[in-house]
Amino acid sequence: MEPLVDQSQRKILQEFYLLERAEPDKPREKGKPLKLRGVFSEANKKNQNGRIYPKPILEREVNKFMQFVRERRAGAVGELDHPDVSVVQLANASHVITDLHWEGDDLLGEIEVLPTRNGQTLEALHEAGIRVGLSSRAVGSTQRNNEGAEVVQEDLQLLTFDVVSNPSVSTAMLSENKIILEEIKKNNSLVIINSIIDDILNQN
């Protein structure tokens, strides 16, 4: 029997992933929407925020979310920057999630940038080579395990995936045409080193 979860401990869970602009293999056709794809989340491993998402729980939420994706419903849109609330604000929509699927414990996906005000901003940033981040937004509670990691509990509710300006370090990257996981991991190591150097300089 699963332990009861204290609903008062539920909070907004946000996980950030490093995005990097990749050169497209061929020019995008005029009038076609910009589509980006990459790693959206990771299961069964401690992430940069010290949380572990058990795959059965994350898989359950992804399956629910895919109903919105398949029907291209408003529930599949994401915002440019995280709001401070758990409700998706359609007025701030910048993209719609068009695909989610698993490769091992990595959740891969695709977004289509919308012709909204925020979508136009996102596309302009992308075309200018500005690095932004992808972040899942969910509500749920966690319990600390013996190793000190926060394990996400059964009350998890996946809300959406937003594009953000301040990603933490992880192994996810969005590219316009393909996903190169090994290149992502190599770049991720450089980001970690640069982040440590920046922290040292700031402290001094």
PyMOL commands that set and color helices and strands:
alter all, ss='L'
color gray80, all
select helices_A, chain A and resi 7-9+55-70+74-76+90-92+117-127+181-203
alter helices_A, ss='H'
color red, helices_A
select strands_A, chain A and resi 11-18+35-42+51-52+77-79+93-103+106-113+133-140+142-144+150-152+157-164+174-175
alter strands_A, ss='S'
color yellow, strands_A
deselect
rebuild
show_as cartoon
